[in-house]
Amino acid sequence: MDPQYADRYEYLERTHWWFRARRRVLKTLLARVPWPASPRIAEIGIASGENLYEVYPPDARLIGIEPDRHNAERARAKGPVPVYVATAEALPDVLQDGTFDGLAMFDVLEHTPDDGLVLRQLRAKLKADGWLVMSVPAYMWLWGRQDDVNCHYRRYTRRELVLKLRQAGYAVRRASYFNTLLFPPIVMLRLLAKIRPPRDRASKSDFDYVTGRLDPLLFRIFSFEGRLLRRLNFPFGVSVFAAAQRACVPGVTEIPEPMTQPSTR
């Protein structure tokens, strides 16, 4: 990543309403996962590391994995969590097989050419009852410039993500869409952009759209979903969240009732 763009991306991660609200939603979702005490968790694709100090259990033992060295340097400067420069396909030696209670990937899987291979490799790093928690963008028909400039390979439906996880040897414990309350205006903007592409070809992503005074409202709407997701799953949305455990036997086919209680272990 270009160092100047890395600076801008770090600024967006800290200040943009979408990133800030998503962290609140993810924190709520991860609080419903029955982690063991002091879980050992690695996040893959941490960008500048804003998630590391906000979304995980306070007693978690964390490490970060980031392919871009400029982002990795920024993440290291934020605190004591170790950060390694590596990719989801070529993980560092510190991720030894069978040693992690949790692995996390938030909007990362869509960047990988072979998502099935990545999911299988991550499964090997988990303990027998370890968790993979993740988010991905939803619906190929929502494909837009954001996907092009970020080098995405695909977007997912909930059903597709669940199937890929099962095929890779996971038992899916929860799968839900999110960013649902803002789904109608986002769909409208994406479809209009396909019909009438913006004249300003210098625009690099959705984050270049200026919302100004709407930012606090958009933040409140998106972050409010965290309260709702404590008790229910959404049937549609701009993104998909999944929490899955390493299965003893690949091909587990059942999704139990949604997780609604925080860990007591």
C-alpha positions as CSV (number, residue, x, y, z in Angstrom):
1,M,0.0,0.0,0.0
2,D,1.2,3.5,-0.9
3,P,2.4,5.2,2.4
4,Q,0.3,8.3,1.7
5,Y,-2.8,6.1,1.2
6,A,-1.9,4.1,4.3
7,D,-2.0,7.4,6.3
8,R,-5.4,8.2,4.9
9,Y,-6.7,4.8,5.5
10,E,-5.6,4.9,9.1
11,Y,-7.3,8.3,9.5
12,L,-10.5,6.8,8.0
13,E,-10.4,3.8,10.4
14,R,-10.2,6.1,13.4
15,T,-12.8,8.7,12.3
16,H,-15.2,7.5,9.6
17,W,-18.6,6.6,10.9
18,W,-18.7,3.3,9.1
19,F,-15.5,2.0,10.7
20,R,-16.4,3.3,14.2
21,A,-19.9,1.8,14.1
22,R,-18.7,-1.5,12.7
23,R,-16.3,-1.8,15.7
24,R,-19.2,-1.4,18.0
25,V,-21.3,-4.0,16.2
26,L,-18.3,-6.5,16.1
27,K,-17.6,-6.0,19.8
28,T,-21.2,-6.9,20.6
29,L,-21.1,-10.0,18.3
30,L,-17.8,-11.2,19.7
31,A,-19.1,-10.8,23.3
32,R,-21.7,-13.5,22.5
33,V,-19.0,-16.0,21.6
34,P,-18.3,-18.4,24.6
35,W,-14.6,-17.8,24.7
36,P,-12.5,-19.6,27.3
37,A,-10.7,-17.6,29.9
38,S,-7.8,-15.6,28.5
39,P,-8.3,-16.7,24.9
40,R,-5.4,-16.7,22.5
41,I,-6.7,-14.9,19.4
42,A,-5.0,-13.9,16.2
43,E,-6.6,-11.3,13.9
44,I,-5.6,-11.7,10.2
45,G,-5.7,-8.5,8.1
46,I,-5.7,-5.9,10.8
47,A,-5.0,-2.9,8.6
48,S,-3.8,-0.2,11.0
49,G,-4.9,-2.2,14.0
50,E,-7.9,-0.2,15.3
51,N,-9.8,-3.5,16.1
52,L,-7.1,-4.9,18.2
53,Y,-7.8,-2.7,21.2
54,E,-11.6,-2.4,20.9
55,V,-13.5,-5.5,19.9
56,Y,-12.0,-8.4,21.8
57,P,-12.5,-9.7,25.4
58,P,-10.4,-7.6,27.8
59,D,-8.4,-10.7,28.9
60,A,-7.6,-11.9,25.4
61,R,-4.0,-12.6,24.4
62,L,-3.8,-11.1,21.0
63,I,-1.6,-11.0,18.0
64,G,-2.1,-9.2,14.7
65,I,-1.3,-10.3,11.1
66,E,-1.1,-7.7,8.3
67,P,0.3,-8.1,4.8
68,D,1.1,-4.4,4.3
69,R,4.2,-3.3,6.1
70,H,3.1,0.3,6.3
71,N,-0.1,-0.7,8.1
72,A,1.8,-3.1,10.3
73,E,4.1,-0.3,11.5
74,R,1.1,1.8,12.3
75,A,-0.6,-1.0,14.2
76,R,2.6,-1.7,16.2
77,A,2.7,1.9,17.3
78,K,-0.7,1.7,18.9
79,G,0.2,-0.6,21.7
80,P,1.8,-3.8,23.0
81,V,0.0,-6.3,20.8
82,P,2.6,-8.2,18.6
83,V,2.1,-7.6,14.8
84,Y,3.5,-9.8,12.1
85,V,3.8,-9.0,8.4
86,A,2.2,-12.0,6.6
87,T,-0.8,-13.0,4.5
88,A,-3.8,-15.3,5.1
89,E,-2.3,-17.7,2.5
90,A,1.3,-17.6,4.0
91,L,0.9,-17.4,7.8
92,P,3.8,-16.7,10.1
93,D,5.4,-19.5,12.2
94,V,3.9,-18.0,15.3
95,L,0.6,-19.5,14.2
96,Q,1.4,-23.1,15.1
97,D,-1.2,-25.8,14.4
98,G,-3.8,-26.5,17.1
99,T,-2.7,-23.6,19.4
100,F,-5.3,-20.8,19.0
101,D,-8.7,-20.4,20.8
102,G,-9.8,-17.9,18.1
103,L,-9.0,-16.5,14.7
104,A,-10.6,-13.4,13.3
105,M,-10.9,-12.0,9.8
106,F,-13.0,-8.9,9.1
107,D,-13.5,-8.1,5.4
108,V,-10.5,-10.2,4.5
109,L,-11.7,-13.4,2.9
110,E,-13.0,-11.7,-0.2
111,H,-9.4,-10.5,-0.9
112,T,-8.1,-14.1,-1.3
113,P,-8.1,-15.9,-4.6
114,D,-8.8,-19.3,-3.0
115,D,-11.1,-18.8,0.0
116,G,-11.5,-22.5,0.6
117,L,-7.8,-23.0,0.9
118,V,-7.5,-20.1,3.4
119,L,-10.4,-21.5,5.5
120,R,-8.8,-24.9,5.6
121,Q,-5.4,-23.5,6.6
122,L,-6.9,-21.4,9.4
123,R,-8.8,-24.5,10.7
124,A,-5.5,-26.2,11.3
125,K,-4.3,-23.4,13.6
126,L,-7.3,-23.7,15.9
127,K,-7.6,-25.9,19.0
128,A,-10.2,-28.6,18.8
129,D,-13.0,-26.3,20.0
130,G,-11.5,-23.1,18.6
131,W,-13.5,-20.3,17.0
132,L,-13.2,-18.6,13.6
133,V,-15.1,-15.2,13.6
134,M,-15.4,-13.2,10.4
135,S,-17.2,-10.8,8.3
136,V,-17.5,-10.5,4.5
137,P,-19.3,-8.2,2.1
138,A,-22.7,-9.4,0.9
139,Y,-24.3,-10.0,-2.5
140,M,-22.5,-10.1,-5.9
141,W,-25.2,-7.9,-7.3
142,L,-24.0,-5.1,-5.0
143,W,-20.6,-5.2,-6.6
144,G,-19.3,-1.6,-7.2
145,R,-16.2,0.6,-7.4
146,Q,-15.4,-0.2,-3.7
147,D,-14.9,-3.8,-4.7
148,D,-12.8,-2.9,-7.7
149,V,-10.4,-0.5,-5.9
150,N,-10.0,-2.9,-3.0
151,C,-9.1,-5.8,-5.2
152,H,-12.0,-8.1,-4.1
153,Y,-12.5,-11.4,-5.8
154,R,-16.2,-11.9,-4.7
155,R,-19.0,-11.0,-2.4
156,Y,-21.1,-13.6,-0.5
157,T,-24.6,-14.6,0.5
158,R,-25.0,-16.0,4.0
159,R,-25.8,-19.4,2.5
160,E,-22.6,-19.4,0.4
161,L,-20.4,-18.4,3.4
162,V,-22.0,-21.1,5.6
163,L,-21.5,-23.7,2.9
164,K,-17.8,-22.8,2.4
165,L,-17.2,-23.0,6.2
166,R,-18.9,-26.4,6.4
167,Q,-16.8,-27.7,3.5
168,A,-13.7,-26.5,5.1
169,G,-14.4,-28.4,8.3
170,Y,-16.3,-25.9,10.6
171,A,-19.5,-26.2,12.6
172,V,-21.3,-22.9,12.0
173,R,-22.7,-21.6,15.3
174,R,-24.0,-18.3,14.1
175,A,-24.4,-16.6,10.7
176,S,-26.2,-13.3,10.2
177,Y,-26.3,-10.4,7.9
178,F,-25.6,-6.9,9.3
179,N,-25.5,-3.3,8.2
180,T,-29.2,-3.9,7.6
181,L,-30.8,-0.6,8.7
182,L,-28.9,1.3,6.1
183,F,-29.4,-1.4,3.4
184,P,-32.0,0.5,1.4
185,P,-30.0,3.7,0.8
186,I,-26.8,1.8,0.2
187,V,-28.5,-0.4,-2.4
188,M,-30.0,2.7,-4.1
189,L,-26.6,4.4,-4.3
190,R,-24.9,1.2,-5.6
191,L,-27.5,0.6,-8.3
192,L,-27.5,4.3,-9.4
193,A,-23.7,4.2,-9.7
194,K,-24.1,1.3,-12.1
195,I,-26.7,3.1,-14.2
196,R,-24.9,6.5,-14.1
197,P,-21.2,6.1,-13.2
198,P,-19.8,9.1,-11.3
199,R,-18.2,11.7,-13.5
200,D,-15.4,12.1,-10.9
201,R,-13.2,9.2,-11.8
202,A,-10.7,10.3,-9.2
203,S,-13.0,9.0,-6.5
204,K,-11.2,6.0,-5.0
205,S,-13.8,4.3,-2.8
206,D,-17.2,4.6,-1.1
207,F,-15.3,6.4,1.7
208,D,-14.7,9.4,-0.5
209,Y,-18.3,10.3,-0.5
210,V,-18.8,13.2,1.9
211,T,-21.8,12.9,4.2
212,G,-20.9,15.8,6.5
213,R,-23.7,16.5,9.0
214,L,-25.2,13.1,8.3
215,D,-22.2,11.3,9.9
216,P,-23.5,11.3,13.5
217,L,-26.9,10.0,12.3
218,L,-25.3,7.3,10.1
219,F,-23.1,6.3,13.0
220,R,-26.0,6.0,15.4
221,I,-28.1,4.0,13.0
222,F,-25.4,1.5,12.1
223,S,-24.1,1.1,15.7
224,F,-27.7,0.6,17.0
225,E,-27.7,-2.8,15.2
226,G,-25.4,-4.1,18.0
227,R,-28.3,-4.0,20.4
228,L,-30.6,-5.9,18.0
229,L,-28.0,-8.5,17.2
230,R,-27.8,-9.5,20.8
231,R,-31.1,-11.3,20.4
232,L,-31.7,-11.8,16.7
233,N,-30.2,-12.4,13.3
234,F,-30.9,-10.2,10.3
235,P,-32.3,-11.8,7.0
236,F,-30.4,-9.4,4.7
237,G,-27.7,-6.7,4.9
238,V,-24.6,-5.2,3.3
239,S,-22.3,-7.6,5.2
240,V,-22.3,-11.1,6.6
241,F,-21.0,-12.2,10.0
242,A,-20.2,-15.8,10.9
243,A,-18.9,-17.5,14.1
244,A,-17.8,-21.1,13.6
245,Q,-16.0,-23.7,15.5
246,R,-13.4,-26.2,14.3
247,A,-15.4,-29.4,13.8
248,C,-14.1,-32.9,14.6
249,V,-15.5,-34.1,11.3
250,P,-15.6,-31.9,8.2
251,G,-19.0,-31.3,6.6
252,V,-21.0,-30.5,9.7
253,T,-24.5,-29.4,8.4
254,E,-26.4,-28.0,11.3
255,I,-26.6,-24.4,12.7
256,P,-27.7,-24.4,16.3
257,E,-29.8,-21.7,17.8
258,P,-28.1,-18.2,17.6
259,M,-25.7,-17.5,20.4
260,T,-27.5,-15.1,22.8
261,Q,-25.5,-15.4,26.0
262,P,-22.0,-14.2,26.7
263,S,-19.3,-16.6,27.9
264,T,-19.5,-17.8,31.6
265,R,-16.3,-19.7,31.3
